[in-house]
Amino acid sequence: MPMRKKNTRQLFEKVMVLDAGSKGKSIAKAPDGRVIFLKNAVPGDIVTIQTTKKRKAYFEGVVTQIHEYSDKRTLPICQHFGLCGGCKWQNMSYEHQLYYKQREVENNLRRIGHLELPELLPIKGCKEQFYYRNKMEFSFSDSRWLYPEELKQEGPIADKNALGLHIPGMWDKVLDLKECHLQADPSNAIRLEIKRFATGKNLPFFNPRSQQGFLRTLMIRTASTGELMVLLQFAKEDKSSLELILDHIRDTFPEITSLLYVINQKQNDTLYDQEVMCYHGRDHIWEEMEGLKFKIDAKSFYQTNSAQAYELYKVVRDFADLKGEELVFDLYTGTGTIAQFIAKNANKVVGIEVVPEAIEAAKTNAEVNSIPNTDFIVGDMKTVLNDAITTKYGIPDLLITDPPREGMHKDVVAQLLKMAPGRIVYVSCNSATQARDLSVLKDLYKVVKVQAVDMFPQTHHVENVVLLEKRNV
């Protein structure tokens, strides 16, 4: 007879929550000194904790009772807080969110990078703490996440359709959103009306397990110019159903600039290998920043907080401190936003990006903005950034890098050391991988400035900018 697995769950009474950690979790300590990672707690709370997982060096747990509330707490404004995972810090007042974001940046640079740091510049907070995102992606599901009280009721559940966000850690469960405070209107109105209409017309919502259904995802993009893009992904060809819902969206929301769709028959929802069809209006919208125009299509990368992106780029420009004669390389240039933002202060800017559509958009943007001193190159960074590019253009005076969350490939870092530009401005959405990369560069470069920029209020995410100068070696 097989042995039963020993129950290792423990209950800790009246524990002080000590800190905010990575990925939006809070930190307490067990009586034996081991760390406990918690969800939905705020530093300063005194709580009872039920552990859920036990590891050699730490526990994971949930709060079962709050005995004393922290003075850092605030009342979440969203009815879905604690479920959808979109705003994990909505229960913490904004000034404290900024404090913990800045401290995480400093801790990562010191502990992971082992870097000597100057005094950090104060984090740049966001003026708009809600409704700041210009892009949201929602999922359809025919088997939504059910509340505990629904599971207890007798009889069938009437409406199991959902259009919303995934429950964290549950890839096949979608929370049906009644409201969302991340993107400004008409985002909520569009999402709610699409769900109402599709349910009323019995259009099948997608099931991620069986890969059956019709309505798959909804993307809404807004711009500071007031333009609006809506894209629906369908799981199969169904011309009459497609036209039925797209015509309704077009007629109900005439302010939509770009109404698009995709027929995606793959097992994942990514758009980048799919053909995007324009159903009504243009196939793009325009974003604007300091007089510069940027063409945004369905696949474009653009910072998801337009107003705060401007603040971020001003930090980059300030750190770059260009005098007009410099050669600049802009790695992971995307649609060329940073490259064009700083181009007027440089002699030449060369942008490199792996996504062909992004490079085409960057070239279009440069032409629209009458910026002749930029070149844009498409290719994998670890192969494009080589001796040939420096033979063609020369060694850059300044190199700007803004890689994805996983940071730079080790071959790219090695090439930077070989190239050895005079200065580097490293922009990152993940200070842990940024610190890892900087640790490899630290013998040749010193950290001169550090500036965190909060792009995502109510979440633990933070952008960070570091200026490096070459040492006298």
N, C-alpha and C positions, 0 to 999 in steps of 0.2 A: 504494500500500500504506500503510495507516494506521501512524503512528508509535507505538511502544510507550511507555506511560507510564513515566517514569523512576522507579525505586525510590528513594524518599526516606527509607526507614527507616535508622536509625542505631543503633549499639551504643555505649553509654557504660559504661566499666569503673570499678568501685569508686567510686561516687558516694555522698556522704553525703545521706541524706534529712533535710531541714532543718526541715520544718514540717508541720502538718496544715491543710488548706484546707477550702473549702466542699464540701458534698455528700459528705463522708466521704473525699475524696481527700487524698493526701499530696503534698508538694511537694519537688522537688529542683531543681538548676540544671545546665544543660548547660555545657560549657566556654566557649561564647560568651555565657553569661549569661542565656540564655532559660530561662524556667520550664518544668519538666517536671511534669505532673500524673500521679500514680500511684495505682493501686489496691492494697490489701492490704499496703502498706508502713507502717512506723511511724517517726516522727521519731527519728533516732539510728541507724537501720539504715545499713549501708554495703553497697551493692548494685550489681549490673550491670543496666543498663536497656536494653531494646529498645524504641525508639520505634515507635508505631503510627500516629500522626497528626502532621503538621507544619502549624503555623499560622504566621502572620507573627510573632506575639509569644510563642508557646509551643509546646511539644510535649505530646502525650499518650503514655504509655508503660506497659510492664509490667515487673515485676521478673523477671528470668530466673535470678538467683542472689543469695543473701544471703551476703556475706562475713563480716559481723559483725552480731550481733543487738543491737538497742537495749536499754538497761536499762529502757525504758518498755514493753517487750513483756510479754505474758502468754500463756499457752496457751489457745486457744479451746476451749470445752467442747463445742461442737456439731459433729457430723460433717459438717454441711452448710456450715460457715463458708467464705466465699469464693465461694459459688455463688448462694445464694438472695437475698442482698442485704438480708436482714432485720436483720442485726446487723453492720454493716460495721466496727465498732470493737471487736469481741470480742477482737481480738489486742492491745489496748492496755489497760493496767491502769487501773482506774477513776479513781484520783486524777488521772491524766494526761488522761483523757477530760474531766473537769471543768475542768481548766486550759485546754484548747484550746477548749472551749465558751465559757467566760467570755471568753477573749481574742477569739474571733470576734465576740461581742456588742460588745465595746468597739471593735474595729477597724471594724465596720460603722457604729456610731454616729458614730465620728470621721471615717472616710474617705468614707462615703456621705452621712451627714447633716451633716458639718462642724459638729458640735455641741460646745459647751463642756460638759464633763461634771464632775460631782462625783466623789469617790472612789467606785468601784463597791462595792456591798455584796457580800460573798462569795457565790458561787453556792450554792444549796441543793441538795445532793446527794440521791440517792434511797436510802432504806434498803434496799429490795429491788432488786437489780441484775439479777435474772432473774425470770421469771414475774410480771411486773407489769401486763401489758396485760389490760383487761377486754373487749376486742373484737378478734377476728381474723376475717379473710375469706380463704378458701381457694378455689382454682379447680380444677375437674375438667378433664382433658384426655385424649383418646384417643391422643395422640402426644407423650408426655412428652419432656423433655430427656434425651438419651442421653449417658452418660459416654464419654470417648474410647476406653476399653478395650472398651466395648460395640460401638462403631462398627467396631472391628477384627475382631470375632469373626465366624466364618462361620455361615451359617444364619439363620433368622428369630429375632427377639427375642420371647420368650414374652409378657411383660407390658408393654405400652406405655401402660397407664393411669397417670394421676397424679392425686393430690389434694394440692395444696400451694400454693407461691408461685411467681410468675413469675420467671424469670431476668431480672435487670436488663437493660433495653434489648432484650428479646426478647418482644414482646407475645404471641406465639403458642406460647411454650415454657414449660411448667410443670415445676418441680422437684418430684418426688414426695418428700414429707417423711416420714422415718422418726421424726423427733423435732423438737420446737420448744420452745425455752426462753423464749418470750415470754409464754405464757399458761399459767396453772396448770391442773393436772388438775381435771376430767376431759377437758380440751380434747384432749390427745393421744389419749386412749383413744377418744373419740368419732370423731375424724377417721380413725384407723386402722381402727376397726370398720366405719365407713361404707364405706371403700374395699374392705375385705375382703369385706363382704357384697355390695356392688354388683357387684364383679368376679365373685364366685361365682355370682350370679344373672344374669350377662350383661346387666346394665343398661347401655345405651350411655353412655359418657362423652362430653362435648361436644368438638367440634372447632371452635376459633375461626375457622379459615380457611374451612371449608365451611359453618359455622353449622349443622352437623348434630349429632345426639346428643340425649341426654335430661337427664343430670345436669350442671348448669352451675356453681353455686357453693355454698359452705357458709359460713355465718356463725355464729360462736359468741360469745355475750355472757355474761359472768359479772358478778356484783355482790358488793360487800362484805357484803351481807346473806346471801350463800350461794345466791341465786336464779340460775337458769341459763336462757338462751334459745338455741335452735338453730333456724336458718332454712335451708332448702334452696331453691335456685332450680332450676326445671325449664325446659327449653327448649321444651317442647310439652305438650299435654294427653295424658296416658296414665294413666287412673284406676287401673288394676290395678297398674301399676308404682309409681305414686305411693304408693298405700296399702301396697304390699309393703314399701317401704323405710321409710316413716314409722312403720308399725306396729312394725317391727323396732327402730327407734331408740327409740320410746316404751317398748317392753317391756324393752330391754336397759339403758336408762338412765332408770329411774323417777324419778331426782332432777331431771329436766328440768322446769322450771316452765312454760316457754312453747315449744311446738313449732309452728313456722310454715312456710309455704311460699309460693312465688310462681311463677306461670307467666309466664316472660319470653320473649317471642318477638322482642324487639328485637335489634339488633346489638351493643348494649353491655349491661353487667351492672348498671347503676345501678338502685337500688330506688325512687327518689323519685317516679317517675311510674307505679309499679306498684301493683296491689292486693295487699295482704298478707293471706293467709288463715290463720286459726288452726286447726290440726289437733287439738291437744290442749292442755289447760291454759288459761292466760290468754294474752291477746295482748300482755302486757307483763310486765316485772319491775320491782322496786323497788330503787333505790339509796338509801343513807342517808349523811348527813354532818352531824355535830354536832347530831343530833336532827331534822334536816330530812329529809323523804322526797321522792324524785324518781322520777316514773314514767318508765320507759324502754321505748319500743316499738322496733320494727324500724328506724324511720327517725330516731330521736332522735339528736341530737348530745349526747354527754357525754364529758368528758375521758377518754381511754383508759387513764389510770393513776389509779385511784380514790384511792389513798392519797396520791399526790403532788398530785392536784387539790386536796385539802384544804390542803396546804402552799401551793399557788399562791393559793388564795382567801384564805388568811390574810394573805399578802403584800398582795393587793389591798385587803383590809379595813384593814390597817395603814397603807398609803399613803393610803387614803381619809380616815382620821382623822375620821370623822363624829361630830358632837356631838348629833344627834337632831332638828335643825330643817331640815336641808338637803333640797333637791330634787335628785334624781339621775337622769340619763339613762343607761341601759345599752344601748349599741349592740351589735348582733349578739348578742342575749341568749340565743339558742338556746332551751333549755327553762327559762330563767330561773334557772339555778343561782346565778350571781353576784348577780343582783338580789335573790333571796330570802336569800342568805347575808349580805348587808349591810343588808337592809331594817329590821331591828330597831334599827339605829343611825341611821336616816334618817327624815325626815318623809314623803317620798314617793319611790318609785322607778318610773320609766317605762322599760319594756323594749321594744326594737324588733327585729324579726326578719322575714326574708323568707319563711321556710318556715311555711305555715299550720299544719301538724301540730305543729310545735314550739311555736307560740304557744298552741295548744289545750292542749298538755301543760303549758306554763308556768302557764296559768290553773288547770288542775287541781291542779298542785303547790301553788300559792299557797292554794287552797281547802283542800287536805288539811293544809297546814302552818299554817292559820289566820293567814295574812298578808294583812290587808286593805289595806295601804298600798302596793300595787303595781298598776300598770296595764300591760297588754301589748298592743302594737300590731303588726299584721302589714302588711308592705309592703316594697318595695324601698327600701333605706336612702337612696339619693340623691334619691328623690322624697318619702319620708315625712318625712325630717329637713328641715323647711322652716319658714317663718315661722308657718304655721298652728299647728304644735305648740307653739311658744313663746308664741303668743297664748293657747292653751288652758291651758298649764301654767306658763308663765313661763320665764325664763332659768335653766338649771340651775346650782346652786352647784358641782356636781361632775359631770363626764361620764366614764363608763367606756366604753372601746371595746376589743373583742376580735375583730378582723376575721379572715377566712380568710387563708391564706398570701399571697395576692396583695396584701394590705393594703387600705386604704380607697380607694374611688373618689375621683378628684380633686374631684368635686362635693361629696362628703361633707366632705373637708378644707376646701374653700372655705366650706361652711356652718358648720363649726366656728369658722373665723376670724370669720365674720359674727356668729355666736351669742356667741362669746367667753365661755364659762363661766369661773369663777374658777380651777378646777383641772381637770386631765385625768389619768386613769390609763389608760395605753395598754398593753394586754396583747397580746403577739404571739408566734406560733410561727415567725416569720421576721423576724429582726432586720434583714435587708437592706431589706425593704419597710417595716418600721417606721422605719428610719433615713430612708428616702426621704420618708415622710409627715412625720416630725418636722422635716426640713429646711425644709418649707413653713411649719411653725408656729413656727419658732425666733425670728422677729422679734417675735412677740407673747408667746411662752412661753419660759421657761427650764427646763432639766432640773434637777430637785431631787434625785431618787433614781433609782437603777437597780438592779434585782435580777433576776438570772437564776435560773431554777428548772429543774433537770434532770428532765424528765418521761419521757425515753426513754434509759435506760442502754444501752450497747453500740451506740448509733447517734450520728450527728453532730447530731441535732436537739436544740434547746433552746428553752425558753420564756423570754420576757423581759418584765419589767414596768418601766415608766417612769412616774414622777410628774412632771407639768408644772405649774408655777404661772405665772399671768399676770404679765408684767413691769409695772413702773410706767411706763407710757408716756403 
